[in-house]
Every structure is written in structure tokens, then in C-alpha cells.
Amino acid sequence: MQNEVIAKILEKEQIQYETITKSTSGFTNDVYFVDEKFVIKVVAARTKNEKLEKEIQFYLNTDFDFVPKYVASGVCDGITYLIISKLPGDSLYSIWHTLDVEKRKHIVLQICKILNKFHIDMYKFLPTKYVYSDWAKKWNDSFIKNISIMKEKGFDVDFLEEFRQTRLPKIMESQDPCLVYNDAHFDNFLLDGDKVYLIDFDRVLYGSVDYELLIIKSMLDAPHKFASEVDEPNVVPEHYVGIWEILMDNCPQMFKFEYIKERVFIYQFVYNLGNAYEWNHDDWVANELDKFKNFFDIK
């Protein structure tokens, strides 16, 4: 049935084709390949329109040479769609284990250039809910929300409330707001020869530039977690050693904050709590609270 909708979209856009293939990846939207020339994204039945609509606006309002080319977008049979060019190359996760150290370093340097270019002061196309102009307020609100959730679950989080009031404001006081990609793991970078491309923009937001480090650090801490089932057997953690240091040297804007280690830890803490709630794992919540106490030396 979905292929019939894709066929209607292609007819509407006057795109001739021979084959339509559904991608096995893609979590937010359903993704289809058309003759290895185009990618069509449509809102999946389980998700809302807003993330795909945000991605459409990203393509319409930015101009980067390391992303797919926008082709068309619209609504067909009540389904929102986006058509972009299909880029050549392989995801870094699928080939990282085949590359030597020098090739990996060359690629990471390209990633640094991509992220540095991405971090521009452009955000008016984003819905208000994805624009965080007051970074300290965002994290104060986040702590209030998470403390409430964990109290309902029966956790003793008085120490977090004290932390929120006494230490969090200072840690999150500084900010350098810009466009943040917010999904920089190796499944979203493609390598074609020596050229690196970036794909998938449904998580883009406007916030402090160091928030870019959340997904990067999470991937480097546990590379298997972000790999697809096909690529996971080839992931070797030792192959990811040294990437953080290259980023520090070549993306100084992301690391210039006085409390950068504390900030990144807090980003990961809240991110991991969200995953724990989603999968109903209170044991994960308990583990995150223990890690928080240890990191900040809270008795």
C-alpha cells in the first residue's frame, strides 16, 4: 500500500522511475530509494509530521555543499513527503573497520570542517519548541521535569534538587547559541572516495554549540549503541580511540566552556534518563543517579 503512495508522489512530481525500494533504516520516518537517484521520506504511521516538516524547512533555508540536494516536498493523499537526491557512498559505521588510522584521521578532520560550517546563526525556520535562546533556563526546566518524574517513581532525588539550585546555574551560565545538528553519529555520515557527506536533519535545533557533543560523546563511549544491526558486529571500540582529541583540536568552539566536562556529562545524564523512561527501565534510572553522584562527588 505504501508503495502505491510513493508512486503517486512520483507521478505528482513528474519523476519517471523503474524501481522503488524501502530502506531498512530510518526510525522517525519511512524512507524509500528510487532508482538509486532519489530518496523519498514520508511520515511514518507511528510518528507526527513535525520532524519531517522541520527537515523540509532545513533544506529550504540552508545551503551546504555536504548535504543531499533538495528536490521537492509536499502532501499527497494526506501524507507529508520530502524528496532529496540520493548521495553516493557508504555510512562510516559500515566501513570504519576497513580503514587505516590515517584514513580515519582524514575523515574526522572533514567531520570537524562540516560541523564548524554547520554551526551558523540561522534558526528562524525552526519551530519555537526547538529554539533554546536561554540555555540555563532550558536545563533548569529539564531538571525540574526529571526530578518530578523520578520522585513519582519513588527515587530519592533531593540531592538533585539541591544541585539544581546551587551548582547547575553556574555550570550552564555560559552559552554560544547556533544551529546544532544534534545527531552526529557515524550512521549519518557517508563516505564517497575522499568526500564526507551528512544526512538526516530531523533532530536539528538551535542551542549552545557544545550540545553537539552529546551524541558524539555517547557514540564514542559505546559505539555499538548507534550502529545498525547489520553494522554492529563490525564495530571495534578501539577504532574510535583518539576521535575526541581530534575534535578538541579542530572544533575549539564546542570545547571553550569553563565547565565543558560537567556540561557534557549533564547532557548525557538527561539523554540517558529519557531512554530509561521510554523503555521502562527503572534500573537504568538508578544507575544514572549513581553515576551522577560519583561524577559530582555527592555523598
C-alpha positions in Angstrom: 0.0 0.0 0.0 2.8 2.4 0.9 4.5 1.8 -2.5 1.3 3.0 -4.1 1.5 6.3 -2.3 5.2 6.7 -3.3 4.2 6.0 -6.9 1.5 8.7 -6.6 4.1 11.2 -5.2 6.5 10.5 -8.1 3.6 10.9 -10.6 2.7 14.2 -9.0 6.3 15.4 -9.2 6.6 14.1 -12.8 9.6 11.9 -11.9 9.9 8.8 -14.0 11.3 5.7 -12.4 11.8 1.9 -12.6 12.2 0.7 -9.0 11.1 1.7 -5.5 12.9 0.1 -2.6 12.1 0.6 1.1 15.1 1.3 3.3 15.7 -1.0 6.3 16.9 2.0 8.2 15.1 5.2 9.3 13.4 5.4 12.7 11.5 8.6 12.6 10.2 8.5 9.0 9.7 5.8 6.3 12.5 6.1 3.7 12.4 4.9 0.1 15.0 4.8 -2.6 14.0 5.5 -6.2 16.4 4.1 -8.9 19.3 4.9 -6.6 18.8 8.5 -7.7 16.3 9.9 -5.2 15.4 9.4 -1.5 11.7 9.9 -0.5 10.9 10.4 3.1 7.3 10.1 4.3 5.8 10.5 7.8 5.5 7.0 9.3 2.2 5.9 10.8 3.7 5.9 14.3 5.1 9.5 14.2 3.9 13.1 13.8 4.5 15.4 10.9 6.6 17.9 12.8 10.1 16.4 12.5 9.8 15.8 8.7 8.3 19.3 8.3 11.3 20.6 10.2 13.7 18.7 7.9 11.9 20.2 4.9 12.4 23.7 6.3 16.1 22.9 6.9 16.6 22.1 3.2 14.6 25.2 2.1 16.5 27.6 4.3 20.2 26.4 4.3 22.8 25.9 1.6 25.5 23.4 2.5 27.6 21.5 -0.1 27.9 18.4 2.2 24.2 17.5 2.3 21.8 16.0 -0.2 20.2 18.3 -2.8 16.5 19.2 -2.2 14.2 18.0 -5.0 10.6 18.5 -3.8 8.2 18.3 -0.9 4.5 18.4 -0.3 1.5 16.4 0.7 -0.1 13.5 -1.2 -3.1 11.6 -0.1 -2.7 13.4 3.3 0.9 12.2 3.7 3.7 14.7 4.0 6.8 13.8 1.9 10.3 15.1 1.1 12.3 14.1 -2.0 16.1 14.6 -2.0 19.0 13.4 -4.1 20.5 10.0 -3.1 24.1 10.5 -2.2 26.8 8.1 -3.2 29.0 6.4 -0.6 28.7 4.2 2.5 27.9 5.0 6.1 31.0 5.4 8.2 29.7 2.6 10.5 29.7 0.1 7.7 33.3 0.8 6.6 35.1 2.2 9.6 36.7 -1.2 10.5 38.2 -1.4 7.0 40.1 1.9 7.2 43.6 2.5 8.4 44.5 5.1 11.1 45.5 7.8 8.6 42.3 7.5 6.6 40.2 7.7 9.8 42.0 10.8 10.9 41.5 12.4 7.5 37.7 11.6 7.7 37.4 13.0 11.2 39.1 16.2 10.1 36.4 16.5 7.4 33.7 16.0 10.0 35.2 18.8 12.0 35.0 21.1 9.0 31.4 20.0 8.4 30.4 20.7 12.0 32.2 24.0 12.1 30.3 25.1 8.9 27.0 23.8 10.3 27.2 25.9 13.5 25.7 29.1 12.0 23.4 31.7 13.5 20.4 30.6 11.5 17.3 29.3 13.2 14.2 31.3 12.3 12.9 28.4 10.1 12.7 26.2 13.2 9.5 25.8 15.3 9.7 27.7 18.6 9.9 24.4 20.6 13.3 23.7 19.0 14.8 27.2 19.7 16.6 27.5 23.1 17.8 31.0 23.5 18.2 30.8 27.3 20.4 27.7 27.8 20.5 27.9 31.6 16.6 28.1 31.7 16.4 25.0 29.4 18.4 22.9 31.8 16.8 24.2 34.9 13.5 23.3 33.4 14.8 19.9 32.4 16.0 19.1 35.9 12.6 20.2 37.4 10.8 17.9 35.0 13.1 14.9 35.6 13.2 15.3 39.4 9.4 15.2 39.3 9.3 12.1 37.1 11.8 10.3 39.4 10.0 11.3 42.5 6.9 9.7 41.1 8.9 6.5 40.5 9.9 6.5 44.2 13.6 7.6 43.8 15.2 9.9 46.5 16.4 12.8 44.4 16.7 15.5 47.0 20.4 15.7 46.1 19.4 16.6 42.5 17.1 19.4 43.7 20.0 20.8 45.8 22.3 20.5 42.7 19.8 22.3 40.5 19.6 25.2 42.9 23.2 25.6 43.8 25.6 24.2 41.1 23.6 23.9 37.9 23.1 27.7 37.3 26.9 28.3 37.3 27.7 25.3 35.1 25.1 26.3 32.4 25.5 30.0 32.7 27.6 30.4 29.5 26.2 29.8 26.1 27.1 30.1 22.4 23.8 29.6 20.5 23.8 28.4 16.9 22.3 25.8 14.7 23.2 22.4 16.2 23.0 19.2 14.1 22.3 17.1 17.2 22.8 13.6 15.7 26.5 13.3 14.7 27.0 9.6 14.9 28.6 7.5 12.2 25.4 6.2 10.6 24.7 9.8 9.5 28.0 10.4 7.7 28.6 8.9 4.3 32.0 8.5 2.7 32.4 8.5 -1.1 36.0 8.3 -2.0 37.6 11.1 0.0 34.4 13.1 0.3 32.3 13.1 3.5 28.6 13.9 3.4 26.0 14.5 6.2 22.4 13.2 6.1 19.2 13.3 8.2 18.2 16.6 9.8 15.1 15.9 11.8 16.9 16.4 15.2 18.3 19.9 14.3 17.8 22.6 16.9 19.1 26.0 18.0 21.1 25.9 21.2 24.5 26.2 22.7 27.1 24.8 20.4 28.6 22.4 22.9 25.3 20.4 22.9 26.7 18.9 19.6 29.0 16.9 21.8 26.1 14.9 23.4 25.6 12.3 20.6 29.3 12.3 19.7 30.4 11.5 23.2 27.7 8.9 23.6 28.8 7.2 20.4 32.4 7.2 21.4 31.6 5.9 24.9 29.6 3.0 23.4 30.0 2.7 19.6 27.7 -0.3 19.3 24.7 1.6 20.5 24.4 3.7 17.4 25.2 1.1 14.8 22.6 -0.7 12.8 22.1 -4.5 13.4 24.0 -5.1 10.2 27.0 -3.0 11.1 27.1 -3.8 14.8 29.2 -7.0 14.5 32.0 -4.9 12.8 32.2 -2.2 15.5 35.5 -2.3 17.4 35.7 0.2 20.2 39.4 0.6 19.8 38.8 2.0 16.3 37.1 5.1 17.9 40.0 6.0 20.2 41.5 9.4 19.5 38.5 11.0 17.8 37.6 13.1 20.8 41.1 14.6 20.9 40.9 15.5 17.2 37.6 17.2 17.8 39.1 19.2 20.7 41.9 20.4 18.5 39.8 21.2 15.4 36.4 22.3 16.8 37.5 24.7 19.6 34.2 26.5 19.6 32.5 23.4 21.1 35.0 23.0 23.9 35.6 26.6 25.0 33.3 26.4 28.1 34.8 26.5 31.6 32.7 23.6 32.7 32.7 21.6 29.5 33.2 18.2 31.1 30.3 18.8 33.6 28.1 20.1 30.8 28.6 17.1 28.5 28.0 14.8 31.5 24.7 16.5 32.3 23.6 16.3 28.6 24.3 12.6 28.6 22.6 12.1 32.0 19.4 13.7 30.9 19.5 11.9 27.5 20.0 8.5 29.2 17.2 9.2 31.6 14.9 9.8 28.6 15.9 6.4 27.2 15.3 4.7 30.6 11.8 6.2 30.8 11.0 5.2 27.2 12.0 1.6 27.8 10.6 1.5 31.3 13.9 0.6 32.9 14.0 1.9 36.5 17.3 0.0 36.9 18.8 2.3 34.3 17.5 5.3 36.2 19.1 4.0 39.4 22.4 3.5 37.5 22.3 7.1 36.1 21.7 8.5 39.6 24.7 6.6 41.0 26.9 7.8 38.1 25.7 11.4 38.8 26.7 11.2 42.5 30.1 9.7 41.6 30.9 12.3 38.9 30.0 15.2 41.1 31.3 13.6 44.3 27.9 13.8 46.1 27.8 11.8 49.3 
